[in-house]
Amino acid sequence: MDPDFYAKRTQKLLLSGYPLELSTFDCTVPDAPIVHWHWHDEVEFQYVLKGHVYVTCNEENLYVSEGDIIFVNQGVKHFITPSENDGGIVYCIVIHPSFILGYGQLELESKYISPVISSQALYCLHITKSNALYQQFLFSLNYLIALNTEHSTGYELLSKSYVLQLWKLIYDQLPTASPVPHTTARTANQDAYRVKQAILYIQEHFMDPVSLTDISDAILVSKSECCRCFKRVTGLSPIEYLMRYRIMESAKYMYRKTHESISEIAGIVGFNNTSYFNKVFKKTMGCTPTEYRQSLQEDQPKLP
């Protein structure tokens, strides 16, 4: 397997606008494959449709039976191997965290998403039929599998509703923590509001020349405070976020198979220097714009 397979899959899912993917792992056939150690930016739900398999998360080896459900958190090393008997068939659903709430919901992300994906204790969950919440997990997961198998009209919207139900069940499994001090919560909410406004400004003006001063003025704070807010909420500086946003927009242009040259696309997304665009693109995407364009499959659908 391509060592960059999972990173490329994440990029493809994000660019598609629907970062959720359903696949089937069948290890009942002769010479069944082994899903080797890997990790990815998506969270994953696994449902054993038939038989038995071993799922290893970090150093924990789980014997997973027919009907069992596994949740694997973001960035957790895991792999699947057949059991010593007849193996099994597993549905695997990967979901990028950005899909759970949607772009820009920073207050809710900090309350419901970040605590789960940053939890060291909640690296995986094994939900068996004896679990009191099993039927609730199974109900939402079955509908999610059916929707992403049949692809009926509006399946993306309905899928999101079931993803939210599953996430609430996962969120409820978090170890009980001490209450967040009021001052800390207030600072986090203020940061989230400011960064959300700054991101809206970047989305509207990324094609134009944008400086740190422009971003900080847009949210009525000093440049240093703007940087601190961004770092606390996103882990990036405002300019780093701007550059990444521009690169993702440029990748969308290429994904749509437009006929513009690389230099034209660079200009469209706010770069006035093609060499610098190439440098930032490679740092962000792991390849040059030309290599990325060549790697796009001819049969990939265009974005609307």
Secondary structure, 3 states (H helix, E strand, C coil): CCCCHHHHHHHHHHHHCCCEEEEEEECCCCCCCCEEEECCCCEEEEEEEEECEEEEECCEEEEECCCCEEEECCCCCEEEEECCCCCEEEEEEEECHHHHHCCCCHHHHHHHHHHHHCCCCCCEEEECCCCCCHHHHHHHHHHHHHHHHHCCCCHHHHHHHHHHHHHHHHHCCCCCCCCCCHHHHHHHHHHHHHHHHHHHHHHHHCCCCCCHHHHHHHCCCCHHHHHHHHHHHHCCCHHHHHHHHHHHHHHHHHHCCCCCCHHHHHHHCCCCCHHHHHHHHHHHHCCCHHHHHHHCCCCCCCCC
